[in-house]
Amino acid sequence: MLSYKFDWSVITSGQYHEWLISGLKVTIQLSISGILLSFLLGLIVAVMRMSHLKLFRWSACVFLEFTRNTPLLVQIFFWYFGSYKLLPTAVNEWLNNTGFEFAAALIALTIYTSAFIAEDIRSGVLSIPKEQMEAAQSSGFSYIRSMQYIILPQAVRITIPPLVNQFLNLAKNSSLAMTIGVMELTYQARQVESYTFKGFEAFTAATVVYLAISVIITFLVDQYNERVLQIHKGA
């Protein structure tokens, strides 16, 4: 180890540099898509979880219990190997044409993260005084309209800190997609290590990039939060 010679040129030029850049692009695509989809799905599940209809409420409970109590890696393999039986043939053909491994990883990340987001949003909703829902419904708003225009906007503002944590976890968990052949950043760093035996340099670069992604996500959400709070105070 003492005689190890560091060669940072491996990650700053040539073919291996292009591999890492390519992996970064896939990681960003997977993270952004997963964040958007998991937030939307989590919002829907949270509303179902609080619905007065037993079918919706029980369906949401089953979804949450299954998703939150099984490892993400198992879910990735579940969707990768089982989607051919669970999804329609036309959907599977479309996934094969657009990148089946990427789609399976995205589905797993979205479903897994949405379960935690749903519970965060539900906690935010429960923190809103019940009188606001009663006042909205007494003014002629339906349950859905009351949630859409009165309750959820406030709940989302309250739950921004835990939501940021979930978004960061999703971005970091995207590295597990390498297990099914998605050529994201960790996969490409492993490839560089295999070809050059410069694992320290390759994974140092990957670590720095993941750190940068986390800092950027935190910064963007903090900026959005500050703007929303300023608008809210101004109103």
N, C-alpha and C positions, 0 to 999 in steps of 0.2 A: 504493500500500500504506500510505503514511503517513497518508492521509486515511480509511483504513478505520475504520468505526465499529462497535465490538462491541456486539451486541445479544443478551445472554444470555436475554432474555425469550422468545426463539424456542423455547428448549428447556426452559423452566420453566413454560410455560402454553400453553393453547390446543390446537388440533388437532395441531400438530407434536409437542408434548409427548406426546400420546396415541400418536402413531405410534412414537416412540422406546420408550415403555413396551411397546407391542405387540410391537415387534421384540425387546426384551429378553426377554419371555416365551417367544418362539419360540426364541431362542438358548439359554435355560436348559433348555427341553424337549429341544432337540436335543443339548445337551451332556450332560445327565444320562442320557438314553436311550443315547447313544453310549458313555458311560463304562461303564455297566452291561453293555451288550451286547458291547462290545469286550473287556472283561475276561473274560467268560464264554467268548467265542469264542477269545480268546488262550490261555486255560487249556486248552481242548480241543485246540487246534492244538499247544500245547507237549507235551501228553501223547502225541499222535499222532507228533510229531517224535521222541520218545524211545522209541517203541514198538518191540518186537522184530519186529513184523509188517512186512514190506517194503512192502506195499500202503499201510498207514497212514503209514509213514515217508516214502515217496516222494511220496504225495499231499500231505503237509504241506510237504515241500521245494518242490514245484511251486507250491503256494499262496504260500509265503513269498517265493520268488524273483520270482514275478509281481507280488505286491503291493508289496514293498519297493522294487522297481526301476522302478516306473512312477509318475509324478507323481499326487498326489491329485486335482488338477483334471481330469486326463485320466480318472481313475476315476469321478469324479462325472458327467462327460459320458457315460462308458461305460454306467453304470447308468441314467442318465436316458434315453438314446436307445436302449439295447439291451435293457432289461429286458422290453419287450413280446415280444421273441423268445426270451428266456432263461427267463422265468417263465411258469407256467401261466396260462391265461386267467382262471380264477377268482381267482388272486392279483392279477393286474393290475386286475381289476374292483374288488376290495376296496381296492387302493391308490388307485385313482381316487376312490373314495368317501371315503377317509380323508385324502387329500392326497398326490397322487403325487409332487410335487416334494420335499416334506418326507421322504417315504419313501425316495426315490432318494438324497437327501443323507445320510440316516441309514445306509443300507446302505453307501454309499461310505466314510463316516467310520468305521463299525464295522469293516469289512473292513480298511481301511488301517491303523488304529491297532492292531487285534488282532494283526497280523503283528509289529509291534515289541514288543507286550506278550508275545507268545509267546516271542520270543527272550530277553527279560528274565527271564521265568519259567524258561526252560530253563537260563539261566546260573545262576539261583539254585538250581535242582535239582542241577546239576553241582557246585555248591560244597558240597553235603551229602555227607559221607563215604559211600562205597559200602557200608561195613559196616552202615549202618542199614537199607538195603534188604535186604541179605542176612539180617540178623537178623530183620527183619519177615517175610520169606518163609519162613525156617526155623521161625518160630513159627506158620505156617499161613496167613499172609495171602497173598492173590493179588497179582499185580502192581498191579491197579487199586486194591485195598484198601490196599496199602502206600503207593501214591501219595496216596490220598485222606486217610488218617489219620496218616501218618508223615512223608512227604517234602514234599508240597505246602504244608502249614501252615507248615513251617519256611522253605521257599523263598519263599513270599509275603512273610513278614516281612523276609527279607533283601532282597527286590527292591522294597520300598516306595518308596525314593527314586527309582529310575528309573521306577517306575509313576506316581509323582506327575508326573514330567516328561511322560509320555505323556498323562495326563489333561489337563494344562495345554495341551499341543499340540492335543489334540482340541477343547478349548473354543475356542482361538484359530482353529483351522482351520475351525470351523463358519462363519466369515465367508465362506468360499468358496461356501457354499450359495446366496449371492445370485446367482451366475452362472446358476443354473437357475430363478430366480424365487422362491426361498424368502424370505419377508418377515421375515428375522431382523434383528438390530440394524444391521449394516452396510448392508443393503438400505434400511432405513428412514432411516438417516442420509443416504444418497445421495438418497433422495426428498426429505427436508427441504432438502438443499442445492439440489436442482433447482427447488423451489418458492420458496425464499426467498433463494437466493444467499448463504446464511450457512453456507458449508461449514466454515469454521474452527470455529464454535460447535458445529455438528452433530457433526463428527468428533472434536472435543475431548471432547464428552459420551460418544461411543462408546468412545474410548480410555480414559477414566476407568472406564467400566463394565467393559470387558474386564480392566483392571487389578484392579478390585475382585473380579471373578469368579475371577481367578487367585489372588489373596490368600486368598479364602475357601476355595477348594479346597485350597490348601497348608495353611491353618490346620486344616481339618477332618481331613485325612489325618495331619497331625502330632499332633493330639489323639488320634486313633485309635491311631497308632503308640505314643504314650506310654502309653496305657492297656494296650495289648497287652504292651508291655515290662514294665510294672509287674506285670501278672498273671503273666507268665512268670517274673519274678524272685521273686514271692511263692510260686509253685509250687515 
